[in-house]
């Protein structure tokens, strides 16, 4: 559909809570809690409050990878935050993350406990805490951080831009879909060119840059995110597909993808995780 409408912005924008779209009922222009609700606390030092969206999966995959390395201090409780039900606006979650977005982590191994929010910050915090999946030497560390922040800056174009206008907006308009499609294909080309000469994003070693990027761009080329694979011609990005398939075969990745998941088959779902045996 070609957008031939004309819109003149008002001098002062006012919130129209009925503006439409799949997530209109939870979107609002103000911060803060809407209701009182304390967060549950489990037995482990690390308490995760999340949902198995691409941003949430980043953290559960890293935690499962750390446990696979024998880092026993990485044992965690993962509690479900159902964003479709507005759990992210409960007072306890807002205290953990004033931005009301999943995931949020509370490290109760310290006094006082440390809160960490934003998925990239959580990855860096855990990688530094357990000295794993983050290079120590300056050149390699800089490369890892560069790709990690590339993902953090790029994914909003995929989810909030392309995904919104292609899959979630109440109507489809040509201009925003074309604009964001161009950017997503450029990003896929960036990844494909980089991975043409590297096994992983930063070279020969798998690290938090790969862990952060795979749930977004790996799912885009292998899965069914936004039902846009044919539209984006993802099969043409052969190096991204090779990288995504290799990571998808890691047992810790498959385990982490199930945590806080409440859709898919019964075997794929695990609303909460409190012990490794929950995934068995």
C-alpha positions as CSV (number, residue, x, y, z in Angstrom):
1,X,0.0,0.0,0.0
2,X,1.3,3.5,-0.9
3,X,0.8,6.1,1.9
4,X,-0.8,9.1,0.2
5,X,-2.2,10.6,3.4
6,X,-1.1,13.9,4.7
7,X,-0.4,14.4,8.4
8,X,0.3,17.8,10.1
9,X,1.7,17.4,13.6
10,X,0.0,19.5,16.2
11,X,2.0,22.1,18.0
12,X,1.9,20.0,21.2
13,X,1.6,16.3,21.0
14,X,-1.0,14.6,23.2
15,X,-1.2,10.9,24.1
16,X,-3.9,9.0,22.2
17,X,-4.1,5.7,24.2
18,X,-6.2,4.3,21.4
19,X,-3.6,4.9,18.7
20,X,-3.6,1.2,17.6
21,X,-1.1,-1.4,17.0
22,X,-0.5,-4.8,18.7
23,X,1.1,-3.4,21.8
24,X,-1.0,-0.2,22.2
25,X,-2.5,-1.4,25.5
26,X,1.0,-1.4,27.2
27,X,2.6,1.6,25.5
28,X,2.5,4.9,27.3
29,X,4.6,8.2,27.3
30,X,5.3,8.2,31.1
31,X,7.5,6.1,33.4
32,X,6.9,4.7,36.8
33,X,4.8,2.0,38.4
34,X,1.1,1.5,37.7
35,X,0.5,-0.9,40.6
36,X,2.2,-2.3,43.8
37,X,3.8,-5.7,43.3
38,X,6.9,-6.9,44.9
39,X,9.3,-9.2,43.1
40,X,9.7,-12.8,44.2
41,X,13.1,-13.9,45.5
42,X,14.5,-17.4,45.0
43,X,17.4,-19.3,46.6
44,X,20.2,-18.4,44.3
45,X,22.4,-15.2,44.4
46,X,21.4,-14.2,40.9
47,X,17.7,-13.3,40.4
48,X,16.5,-12.7,36.8
49,X,13.2,-11.1,35.9
50,X,12.5,-11.5,32.2
51,X,10.7,-12.9,29.3
52,X,12.1,-15.0,26.4
53,X,12.1,-12.2,23.8
54,X,15.4,-11.7,21.9
55,X,16.6,-9.3,24.6
56,X,15.7,-11.7,27.4
57,X,17.2,-14.7,25.7
58,X,20.6,-13.0,25.6
59,X,20.9,-13.2,29.4
60,X,19.6,-16.8,29.9
61,X,21.8,-18.1,27.2
62,X,24.9,-16.5,28.9
63,X,23.9,-17.9,32.3
64,X,23.5,-21.3,30.8
65,X,26.8,-21.0,29.0
66,X,28.5,-20.0,32.3
67,X,27.0,-23.0,34.1
68,X,28.2,-25.2,31.3
69,X,31.7,-23.9,32.0
70,X,31.4,-25.0,35.6
71,X,30.8,-21.5,37.0
72,X,28.6,-22.6,39.9
73,X,28.1,-19.0,41.1
74,X,26.1,-18.4,38.0
75,X,23.1,-20.5,39.3
76,X,20.0,-18.4,39.0
77,X,16.3,-18.1,39.5
78,X,14.4,-16.8,36.5
79,X,11.0,-15.3,37.1
80,X,8.5,-14.5,34.4
81,X,7.7,-10.9,33.6
82,X,4.7,-11.0,31.2
83,X,4.9,-7.7,29.4
84,X,1.6,-8.3,27.7
85,X,0.0,-8.3,31.2
86,X,1.9,-5.2,32.3
87,X,4.1,-7.0,34.9
88,X,6.9,-4.6,33.9
89,X,5.0,-1.7,35.6
90,X,4.8,-3.4,39.0
91,X,6.6,-1.4,41.7
92,X,9.1,-4.1,42.4
93,X,10.2,-4.4,38.8
94,X,10.3,-0.6,38.3
95,X,12.7,-0.5,41.3
96,X,14.9,-3.1,39.5
97,X,14.6,-1.3,36.2
98,X,13.2,2.3,36.1
99,X,12.9,1.9,32.3
100,X,10.3,-0.9,32.7
101,X,11.9,-3.1,30.1
102,X,13.0,-6.7,30.4
103,X,15.4,-8.1,31.4
104,X,16.5,-7.0,34.9
105,X,19.0,-8.7,37.1
106,X,19.5,-8.5,40.9
107,X,22.8,-9.8,42.2
108,X,22.2,-10.7,45.8
109,X,25.7,-12.1,46.4
110,X,26.7,-8.6,47.3
111,X,25.8,-6.3,50.2
112,X,23.8,-4.3,49.3
113,X,22.5,-6.2,46.3
114,X,23.3,-4.8,42.9
115,X,20.7,-4.2,40.2
116,X,21.6,-4.3,36.6
117,X,19.3,-3.4,33.7
118,X,19.6,-3.2,29.9
119,X,20.6,-6.5,28.3
120,X,24.0,-5.4,27.1
121,X,24.9,-4.1,30.6
122,X,23.9,-7.4,32.1
123,X,26.0,-9.4,29.6
124,X,29.1,-7.2,30.4
125,X,28.4,-7.5,34.2
126,X,28.1,-11.3,34.2
127,X,31.1,-11.7,31.8
128,X,33.3,-9.6,34.0
129,X,32.0,-11.2,37.2
130,X,32.8,-14.7,36.0
131,X,35.8,-13.8,33.7
132,X,34.3,-15.6,30.7
133,X,33.1,-14.8,27.2
134,X,34.8,-11.3,27.3
135,X,38.4,-11.1,26.0
136,X,41.0,-9.8,28.5
137,X,43.4,-8.3,26.1
138,X,42.7,-4.7,25.0
139,X,42.5,-5.2,21.1
140,X,40.2,-8.2,21.4
141,X,38.1,-6.7,24.1
142,X,37.6,-3.5,22.1
143,X,36.5,-5.6,19.1
144,X,34.0,-7.5,21.3
145,X,32.6,-4.3,22.8
146,X,32.3,-2.7,19.4
147,X,30.2,-5.6,18.1
148,X,28.2,-5.8,21.3
149,X,27.3,-2.1,21.0
150,X,26.7,-2.5,17.3
151,X,23.9,-4.9,18.2
152,X,22.5,-2.7,20.9
153,X,22.3,0.2,18.5
154,X,21.1,-1.8,15.5
155,X,18.4,-4.1,17.0
156,X,15.9,-1.2,17.6
157,X,15.8,-0.7,13.8
158,X,14.9,-4.4,13.5
159,X,12.4,-4.7,16.3
160,X,11.0,-1.2,16.8
161,X,11.4,-0.1,13.2
162,X,11.0,-2.9,10.7
163,X,9.1,-5.3,13.0
164,X,6.7,-2.6,14.1
165,X,5.7,-1.3,10.7
166,X,5.9,-4.7,8.8
167,X,4.2,-6.9,11.4
168,X,2.5,-5.0,14.3
169,X,1.3,-1.6,13.0
170,X,-2.5,-1.4,12.5
171,X,-1.9,-0.5,8.8
172,X,1.0,-1.1,6.4
173,X,2.5,1.9,4.7
174,X,5.1,1.8,2.0
175,X,7.4,4.5,3.2
176,X,8.3,3.3,6.7
177,X,8.5,-0.4,5.5
178,X,10.8,0.6,2.7
179,X,12.9,2.8,5.0
180,X,13.4,0.1,7.6
181,X,13.8,-2.8,5.2
182,X,16.7,-0.9,3.6
183,X,18.4,-0.5,6.9
184,X,17.8,-4.2,8.0
185,X,19.2,-5.5,4.7
186,X,22.2,-3.1,5.2
187,X,22.8,-4.5,8.7
188,X,22.5,-8.1,7.4
189,X,25.1,-7.2,4.8
190,X,27.4,-5.8,7.5
191,X,27.2,-9.1,9.4
192,X,27.6,-11.2,6.3
193,X,30.7,-9.4,5.2
194,X,32.2,-9.6,8.6
195,X,31.4,-13.3,9.0
196,X,32.8,-14.2,5.5
197,X,36.3,-14.2,7.0
198,X,35.5,-15.0,10.7
199,X,34.0,-17.9,12.5
200,X,32.4,-15.6,15.0
201,X,31.7,-11.9,15.1
202,X,35.1,-11.1,16.7
203,X,37.2,-13.8,15.2
204,X,37.8,-17.4,16.4
205,X,36.3,-17.0,19.9
206,X,32.6,-17.1,20.7
207,X,31.8,-14.3,23.2
208,X,29.0,-12.0,24.5
209,X,28.9,-10.2,21.1
210,X,27.6,-13.4,19.5
211,X,25.4,-14.1,22.4
212,X,23.7,-10.7,22.1
213,X,23.4,-10.8,18.3
214,X,22.2,-14.3,17.7
215,X,18.7,-14.0,19.3
216,X,17.9,-11.1,16.9
217,X,19.7,-11.8,13.6
218,X,20.2,-15.5,14.1
219,X,16.4,-15.9,14.6
220,X,15.8,-13.6,11.7
221,X,17.6,-15.9,9.2
222,X,16.8,-19.2,10.8
223,X,13.4,-18.7,12.5
224,X,10.2,-17.0,11.8
225,X,10.6,-13.6,13.3
226,X,8.0,-11.2,11.8
227,X,7.3,-13.8,9.1
228,X,9.5,-11.8,6.9
229,X,12.2,-14.2,5.8
230,X,11.1,-14.4,2.1
231,X,10.5,-10.6,2.0
232,X,14.0,-9.9,3.2
233,X,15.6,-12.7,1.1
234,X,17.5,-13.9,4.2
235,X,18.8,-17.0,2.4
236,X,21.2,-14.7,0.4
237,X,23.1,-14.0,3.6
238,X,25.0,-17.3,3.6
239,X,27.7,-16.4,6.1
240,X,25.1,-15.2,8.6
241,X,23.2,-18.4,8.2
242,X,26.3,-20.5,8.8
243,X,27.1,-18.6,11.9
244,X,23.6,-18.7,13.2
245,X,23.3,-22.5,12.6
246,X,26.6,-23.1,14.4
247,X,25.5,-21.2,17.5
248,X,22.0,-22.7,17.5
249,X,23.6,-26.2,17.9
250,X,25.2,-25.2,21.3
251,X,23.4,-27.0,24.1
252,X,23.5,-23.9,26.4
253,X,21.9,-21.8,23.7
254,X,19.0,-24.3,23.3
255,X,18.6,-24.4,27.1
256,X,18.6,-20.6,27.5
257,X,16.1,-20.2,24.7
258,X,13.5,-22.1,26.8
259,X,13.7,-20.0,30.0
260,X,10.8,-17.6,30.6
261,X,9.2,-18.8,27.4
262,X,5.4,-19.0,27.4
263,X,4.6,-19.7,23.8
264,X,5.4,-22.5,21.3
265,X,5.1,-26.2,22.1
266,X,4.8,-27.5,25.6
267,X,8.4,-28.9,25.3
268,X,9.7,-25.5,24.4
269,X,8.2,-23.6,27.3
270,X,9.6,-23.0,30.8
271,X,7.9,-20.1,32.5
272,X,10.3,-20.1,35.5
273,X,13.6,-21.6,36.1
274,X,15.0,-22.3,39.6
275,X,17.2,-25.3,39.0
276,X,19.1,-26.9,36.2
277,X,16.9,-29.9,36.4
278,X,13.9,-27.7,35.4
279,X,15.3,-27.9,31.9
280,X,15.7,-31.6,31.8
